[in-house]
Amino acid sequence: MSRSRWPTWPRRRTCTRTTRCRCSGRTSGTTILEYLTRCRVAEAQRLLATTSMTTSEIAHAAGFGSQSSFYAHFARACGGPPGEYRARSR
């Protein structure tokens, strides 16, 4: 998922980044980081199901900082590792 498709969060000069994150969690029930992680996992799911990219390539394309971070977030969200998801989705 390209970063340009992610929503842009309003920025006011009187509101710090920490305050924006805290307010976002109160109003939406999720933090910005949780939202971004869900978007990244969804993009990884799409790539696993529709491409032959390696998991390392998918981790990078979906915006994860490392392959280990990708595996951990993916397994937590989907109940198993990316390879199993790919096998089930084909």
C-alpha positions as CSV (number, residue, x, y, z in Angstrom):
1,M,0.0,0.0,0.0
2,S,1.5,3.3,-1.0
3,R,1.9,5.8,1.8
4,S,0.0,8.4,-0.3
5,R,-3.2,6.3,0.2
6,W,-3.1,6.5,4.0
7,P,-5.2,9.2,5.5
8,T,-3.5,12.4,6.4
9,W,-4.1,13.4,10.0
10,P,-4.9,17.0,10.8
11,R,-2.1,19.0,12.2
12,R,-2.5,22.1,14.2
13,R,0.5,24.1,15.5
14,T,-1.0,24.0,19.0
15,C,-1.4,20.3,19.1
16,T,1.6,18.0,19.6
17,R,2.1,14.7,18.0
18,T,1.6,12.9,21.3
19,T,-1.7,14.8,21.9
20,R,-2.9,13.9,18.4
21,C,-2.2,10.2,19.0
22,R,-3.9,10.3,22.3
23,C,-7.0,12.1,20.9
24,S,-7.2,9.8,18.0
25,G,-7.4,6.8,20.3
26,R,-10.2,8.3,22.3
27,T,-12.3,9.2,19.4
28,S,-11.8,6.2,17.1
29,G,-11.2,3.5,19.7
30,T,-7.8,2.8,18.1
31,T,-4.5,4.6,17.9
32,I,-2.9,5.7,14.7
33,L,-0.2,3.1,15.1
34,E,-2.8,0.3,15.5
35,Y,-4.6,1.6,12.4
36,L,-1.5,1.7,10.3
37,T,-0.6,-1.8,11.4
38,R,-4.0,-3.1,10.4
39,C,-3.6,-1.4,7.0
40,R,-0.1,-2.9,6.6
41,V,-1.3,-6.4,7.5
42,A,-4.3,-6.0,5.0
43,E,-1.8,-5.0,2.3
44,A,0.4,-8.0,3.1
45,Q,-2.6,-10.3,2.9
46,R,-3.5,-9.0,-0.5
47,L,0.1,-9.4,-1.7
48,L,0.4,-12.9,-0.3
49,A,-2.8,-14.0,-2.1
50,T,-2.2,-12.3,-5.4
51,T,1.6,-12.3,-6.0
52,S,4.6,-14.6,-5.9
53,M,6.7,-12.0,-4.0
54,T,8.8,-13.4,-1.1
55,T,7.7,-12.7,2.4
56,S,10.7,-10.4,2.7
57,E,9.6,-8.4,-0.3
58,I,6.1,-8.3,1.1
59,A,7.2,-7.1,4.5
60,H,9.0,-4.2,2.8
61,A,6.2,-3.4,0.4
62,A,3.6,-3.3,3.1
63,G,5.7,-0.9,5.2
64,F,7.1,-3.0,8.0
65,G,10.5,-2.1,9.3
66,S,11.8,-5.6,9.5
67,Q,10.8,-9.1,8.6
68,S,10.6,-10.2,12.2
69,S,8.2,-7.3,12.9
70,F,6.1,-8.3,9.9
71,Y,5.9,-11.9,11.1
72,A,5.0,-11.0,14.6
73,H,2.2,-8.5,13.6
74,F,0.9,-10.8,10.9
75,A,0.7,-13.8,13.2
76,R,-1.0,-11.8,15.9
77,A,-3.6,-10.4,13.4
78,C,-4.2,-13.5,11.3
79,G,-3.6,-16.4,13.7
80,G,-0.6,-17.8,11.9
81,P,2.5,-17.1,9.8
82,P,2.4,-15.5,6.3
83,G,3.3,-18.8,4.6
84,E,0.3,-20.6,6.0
85,Y,-2.0,-17.7,5.0
86,R,-0.6,-17.9,1.5
87,A,-1.2,-21.6,1.3
88,R,-4.8,-21.2,2.5
89,S,-5.6,-18.3,0.2
90,R,-4.6,-20.0,-3.0
